[in-house]
């Protein structure tokens, strides 16, 4: 196992985080001021020690200002380069808009200290924003700013008789800029309700404009184009040379994205939901560069403003992942069956033998389709009807990520195990994907329309006999989510055991495990590696959204 080199990875330390904390605390002060307005004396004291102006004219404006600062603080915490530039701009513009006032060393220090920290820690703010969103920020943002500035200028001049102060062009522009950026102005004073309404309108427009721009500027990098055929061919070669995971074939589906190591010998396969990059099991490649590709992938995720999550990783490299700061949690068991010497003899397999004997008595036969033979339209129509009937009965929909969907072209390419009734109608089928350089098969789709118990066991056992005859080494019955064959060791294990035992009606965790347990497989633990416990709810939501097109709501409706 290689150690954890970290080329290009610069974890943000306390000093870089402190800038985000200062900006975030300032946002919380604004929010507190909106919910519980302090006295003007208290507001003046607070403004001396915060780098941002506190406008007491309106609770609405305070809330908008607080939201903007909290968004900036969150962006700085995530290491966003656009948040760095935005905060730098605000810290530079705020003193300039106060130019001419009496010098106050407290407010100067409150602005200069985070400004100095920003400049000093610049190298830690490398996370990019979405390129298309940045382009729209220029296309929409620049004209919108000048439109707001023009509107504010002519509106203030329109009500000049109701405003105290110097309403010359320069001073009016300064007042409008203060209203846009600070949500208040000391340059001019409104003396009537109409003038105050104009000031509020400009201030509200400035705050709304700022939030809109932050929403565009701080977006993480969104999923780009689908992988090209050339990239998929590179992944195919890496899988053929180094692949050993039963889920490797799902790396080539259209919902995946790729990160290639600097040596081009390894690849991390992942799917993206918002800013969560969920990997398809472990990186694929030689073991001697596992540490390198993980370090490079982490640096890449930091640059893209993504949160890396290693999903369904095996037990072989957990210690290495922990060295990179990942927390490890077991999320299920993977069932594998070595085929050498495997048979259904003995009392342990009585249920399987009973299911197969019943299928034979009921007139069912097994066929591997197409078995390198000609296309049979009747069988294919039966496969499609069986799949549709199964989905309708489950009130479900096709899944994604590490689960396949019905595709007759894939079935023609890879074949399917089919159960036919006495009249030759398709009643059940299963598809199998190759792994371990073709020496293994992993079950994917399992669908039936017949209500006869044990029919799928008949399909699987006949498939196993077929693979044994072909000299294959192993079959995998995929994962049993939330299952744990070891006794619970900690609170997480006990919580997973509780969900496993009490939420079976929602997904069928226990019945799925018991179904696979009949085959007496070898159990291989499946794990989740993540970096922040606080983000677990969002990670769970990301897992559902990536697996189920349409997200959690579609899953609950089904």
Secondary structure as UniProt FT lines:
FT   TURN            7..8
FT   HELIX           14..35
FT   HELIX           40..48
FT   HELIX           59..77
FT   TURN            78..79
FT   HELIX           81..97
FT   TURN            98..100
FT   HELIX           105..120
FT   HELIX           122..124
FT   HELIX           131..158
FT   HELIX           160..162
FT   STRAND          163..164
FT   HELIX           169..182
FT   STRAND          189..190
FT   HELIX           193..217
FT   HELIX           229..242
FT   TURN            246..247
FT   HELIX           248..252
FT   TURN            254..255
FT   STRAND          257..260
FT   TURN            262..263
FT   STRAND          267..273
FT   TURN            274..275
FT   STRAND          276..280
FT   HELIX           287..289
FT   HELIX           290..304
FT   STRAND          307..313
FT   HELIX           315..317
FT   HELIX           318..323
FT   TURN            324..325
FT   STRAND          327..338
FT   TURN            340..341
FT   HELIX           347..349
FT   HELIX           350..361
FT   TURN            362..363
FT   STRAND          365..369
FT   TURN            371..372
FT   HELIX           377..394
FT   HELIX           408..414
FT   STRAND          416..420
FT   TURN            422..423
FT   STRAND          426..435
FT   TURN            436..439
FT   STRAND          440..448
FT   TURN            453..454
FT   HELIX           455..469
FT   TURN            470..471
FT   STRAND          474..481
FT   HELIX           491..502
FT   HELIX           504..507
FT   HELIX           509..517
FT   TURN            518..519
FT   STRAND          522..530
FT   HELIX           533..535
FT   HELIX           536..547
FT   TURN            549..550
FT   HELIX           551..557
//
